């Protein structure tokens, strides 16, 4: 609500889009085979693939969602970064080389290399589709958030625009263009995040003790549209009728009003000794009229820089046992989910050999780790810069960049947009590969010519793109990182048990793998949609009502459903071992 489109931003945005589409059309002329479309012919250099790993993995949730969570809640948001990065340990030491050795196009290839089972292929193909679609939701939500300030479009128009552009990328050249889009945006994302971090440190920290900065803010909405903002009619074109940008330090150590330039460690230690204003959000709804009140809450910097300030992790500072379990469950899902995401797994098929798969993983870890360190400073910089939009946490990083100038805002926003394009492209390629290679080719045994596979893959990408557009509009109120936690839980519950047990237990059977995939997938989905978070944010109940109606004691399912997947696989394999032999 507190940002408007600019000519410079529009020009930079369309320049990035033109370059991206130009790459796609260029590689389209060289992509004729199914191997080239779905796996880039296995000819991507390991360094390019490593940076593309980062470009694929550093999604809208990583850039927009994590920065927003840190800006609004402090250290809680950074916990997601730790979980996301730690998961690459599993990818490096467990998954990378075996997956390259066993597979060809899709995750199902690796699972089915020993058994040639239609049941495994069906289960893995459906799992790939489900996880890809769930993971598409936060990417499209982030895209809608970006388009609003860049072009002045509505969230819905932004989501549709992203969907159309991504479908064009995938439907032209498939994995080849997707890889190079991810390579470029991965490198640019780290570079400009570093530039923004340097500017934050150079500016230092300033106190804002004005009366206006410490006033609560109120918005009344009817049928989803603001009617009154801070007691004044909304929609008259007057900036005073928007929510004020917020985010400041109320007190620095030793009575300072400004610090001047700071080093990275000095910046964190100064914040730890300061007093910071966070914003407590309360919502009430009567007869379709919703009132939202944001109240400033002054907290010690040391408290902000430890877990427990966000609604999800608030119980960590108290005695609520289930809140602690919810946190542990999320961390388990993030740790296990990375090596289970279909769009990450298929990237191992784009390099020549197992050594290249390992090297590209190392490059990916280095690039991703560097970026996540930068998100901490960007999030804290947004928290204290006076640029936060209370209605949209996903815009914290771009609005922070805007405080340093229109050009940096345009560049950061355009790069964030290509971040969405790269990740969504990878997800759609994974989904279309599952449809063509797994479901049609292996399950239904359709004898498809190479060019026919490519045609159906392109058609599948269009269908998945339309689904992604709908879901991106439906879930627009969610924080992108929060939604990613769900996707990681489903991926880890459905895919990881089968992959790990296939590699390390000779007693694994084809029945065990197929059953475990379905069991983990449906158990995690069932848990998610029976949780208080789903009752509140999906079904529309208030917080108190949602807690009473929830069927499960905490919202993140990984702690229960991942072990459940392993247990199902072991039990079914033991029962069917003699039959399989």
C-alpha positions, -999 to +999 in steps of 0.1 A: +000+000+000+029+024+005+046+019-028+040+031-064+053+021-098+081+041-114+092+044-151+128+033-142+115+002-124+093-007-154+122-003-179+145-025-158+118-051-152+110-055-189+147-056-198+152-086-175+121-102-189+133-096-225+167-111-218+151-141-201+127-148-230+155-142-255+175-169-239+146-193-241+140-187-278+177-190-285+180-224-269+146-235-283+162-239-317+187-263-303+163-284-281+147-312-302+151-344-281+134-354-249+168-357-232+175-321-242+141-308-231+139-326-197+176-329-187+195-305-210+212-335-226+234-339-196+258-314-210+257-285-184+291-276-169+293-284-131+300-248-121+271-235-141+249-262-126+261-254-091+251-217-094+219-229-111+213-250-081+214-218-060+192-200-086+167-228-085+168-232-047+169-195-037+132-190-045+108-163-037+105-178-002+143-175+004+146-139-008+113-123-001+098-145+026+129-149+048+139-112+046+103-104+055+102-128+084+135-114+098+123-078+093+090-084+112+101-110+138+139-110+140+159-142+144+129-165+138+131-158+101+168-168+100+159-202+114+144-210+080+178-201+064+196-225+088+172-253+080+173-247+042+211-247+042+216-277+065+195-298+041+223-296+015+244-318+037+221-347+029+221-338-008+259-337-009+268-368+011+238-390+004+220-382-027+242-365-054+263-393-068+238-422-064+210-402-080+231-394-111+242-430-114+207-445-111+186-420-130+179-405-164+152-379-164+132-380-132+132-389-095+112-420-103+141-433-125+164-436-095+138-453-073+129-478-100+164-486-113+164-520-095+127-530-098+112-517-131+079-514-112+049-495-125+037-490-090+069-472-080+068-450-111+031-442-104+037-433-068+069-412-075+052-395-105+022-384-084+044-374-056+065-352-079+033-335-092+019-329-057+051-315-043+058-293-073+023-278-072+025-272-034+060-256-039+046-234-067+022-217-044+048-195-024+066-187-057+034-173-073+025-155-041+059-138-040+055-129-077+022-112-071+038-092-042+066-080-065+044-069-094+023-045-073+051-020-066+069-026-099+041-021-124+012-009-102-008-041-110-030-060-086-018-092-070-040-112-094-027-095-125+009-101-113+004-138-107-011-142-142+018-123-158+043-145-141+025-177-151+023-167-187+061-157-189+072-189-171+051-211-194+067-194-224+102-202-209+094-238-203+074-244-234+102-232-256+134-248-245+127-267-213+156-275-190+183-257-211+168-223-209+157-229-173+193-237-163+208-206-178+180-184-164+187-199-130+225-195-134+222-158-143+197-149-116+215-169-089+247-149-095+229-116-097+209-123-066+241-129-045+259-099-061+231-074-055+223-088-020+260-082-011+257-046-025+226-040-005+242-054+027+273-031+022+250-001+020+231-011+051+264-014+071+276+020+057+244+037+067+245+022+102+216+025+127+196+056+136+171+063+163+136+074+154+119+087+186+092+107+168+057+105+181+043+094+147+067+064+145+053+050+177+016+053+170-005+022+164-020+019+129-055+006+119-070-006+087-107-016+082-115-038+052-147-049+036-149-076+010-111-077+009-107-040+001-095-013+026-122+013+034-106+032+064-069+035+071-058+052+103-094+067+106-094+082+071-112+071+039-089+050+017-087+053-020-087+091-024-052+093-039-038+110-008-007+093+006-019+102+041-046+076+036-022+047+034-005+029+062+027+047+072+060+028+065+074+015+098+106+000+113+130+017+136+152+015+167+139+034+197+171+035+217+208+029+209+234+020+236+252+049+254+224+074+244+236+076+208+213+089+181+232+074+152+261+050+149+276+058+115+292+030+094+295-004+112+312-037+105+291-069+103+299-081+138+296-046+152+262-041+135+248-072+152+263-064+186+249-028+185+215-041+177+217-066+205+223-037+230+196-015+215+158-013+218+138-022+187+102-017+178+083-047+165+046-047+154+020-068+171-009-076+147-045-082+160-075-090+137-112-090+145-141-096+121-178-087+125-203-092+097-177-093+070-160-062+082-124-069+093-105-046+116-067-050+117-046-031+143-008-030+144+005-020+178+042-011+183+060-032+209+094-021+222+117-051+227+154-055+238+177-062+209+189-094+226+153-107+226+148-099+190+180-118+181+168-150+197+139-173+187+103-168+199+090-135+185+069-148+156+035-164+161+048-197+148+077-198+173+063-177+202+060-208+224+098-214+223+103-187+251+076-203+272+066-237+285+043-248+257+055-282+248+037-284+215+051-251+203+086-266+208+076-297+190+063-276+161+096-258+158+116-291+159+092-306+133+098-276+110+136-279+113+134-317+106+113-310+075+137-283+062+167-305+068+152-336+051+132-318+024+161-303+003+172-338-009+136-347-016+124-318-038+118-330-074+131-298-091+163-301-072+168-338-078+163-336-116+192-310-118+216-339-111+207-353-145+219-322-163+256-328-157+279-355-174+289-377-145+288-384-108+319-363-101+303-333-118+271-339-097+292-337-065+312-306-076+280-288-086+265-295-052+296-280-035+293-249-056+256-247-048+262-250-010+288-222-011+266-198-031+235-206-010+254-202+023+268-168+012+233-156+003+217-167+036+242-148+056+233-117+036+196-122+043+202-117+080+216-083+074+190-074+048+162-085+071+175-066+101+182-036+079+146-036+068+135-039+104+152-007+114+151+014+082+115+028+084+105+012+051+083-018+061+048-022+047+027-037+074+004-053+049+030-072+029+060-088+046+072-102+013+082-067+001+107-060+029+138-064+008+127-044-023+114-016-001+146-015+018+165-012-015+142+017-025+154+037+005+188+037-012+175+049-045+151+040-073+177+022-094+187-002-067+150-008-060+144-016-097+174-039-099+165-058-067+129-062-076+137-073-112+162-099-098+137-111-073+112-115-102+137-136-122+142-155-089+105-164-092+109-172-129+138-195-123+123-215-095+089-218-111+105-229-144+123-257-126+092-269-108+072-269-140+099-289-159+099-314-130+061-317-132+059-321-169+087-347-168+067-367-143+037-366-166+055-375-198+082-399-187+067-414-156+029-415-159+025-418-197+057-436-207+063-459-178+029-464-161+006-464-192+033-478-214+026-454-243+052-458-270+059-421-277+084-408-302+110-383-290+093-353-305+059-364-292+073-365-257+085-329-260+051-318-273+033-334-244+058-320-220+051-285-233+013-291-231+018-303-195+037-272-186+008-251-197-017-270-176+006-269-145+011-232-151-026-225-150-029-245-118-001-224-103-018-192-113-050-202-095-032-212-063-010-181-063-042-160-062-060-182-037-031-181-011-021-144-016-023-136+022+003-161+032+040-155+039+061-173+012+085-189+037+056-203+058+041-220+027+075-235+018+076-253+052+045-272+041+061-281+007+093-294+024+073-315+049+053-332+021+085-338+000+105-352+029+076-374+041+069-388+006+103-391-011+131-393+014+123-426+032+122-445-002+154-429-015+174-434+017+163-470+023+169-479-014+205-468-011+212-483+023+190-513+030+191-543+008+158-555+022+138-527+005+111-540-019+091-524-046+059-527-026+076-510+003+088-481-018+054-475-035+034-478-003+058-455+017+055-428-009+018-427-008+017-431+030+041-403+036+024-380+011-012-385+023-001-385+060+016-351+057-011-335+036-037-348+061-018-335+090-014-301+074-051-296+066-061-308+100-039-283+118-048-250+135-028-231+108-050-245+081-082-239+100-072-202+104-055-194+071-072-218+047-107-223+061-110-188+075-116-193+112-103-170+139-072-180+159-091-192+190-117-211+169-089-226+148-071-239+178-103-256+191-112-272+158-077-285+150-074-323+150-036-323+156-016-306+184+009-287+162+010-276+126+042-288+110+039-326+103+075-336+095+084-349+130+056-374+128+051-381+091+088-386+080+094-414+106+060-428+096+072-430+060+103-450+071+082-472+093+057-480+065+085-489+041+102-512+066+070-530+076+057-535+040+092-546+028+094-572+056+060-585+047+066-587+010+103-597+010+098-634+003+073-626-025+097-601-041+126-626-039 
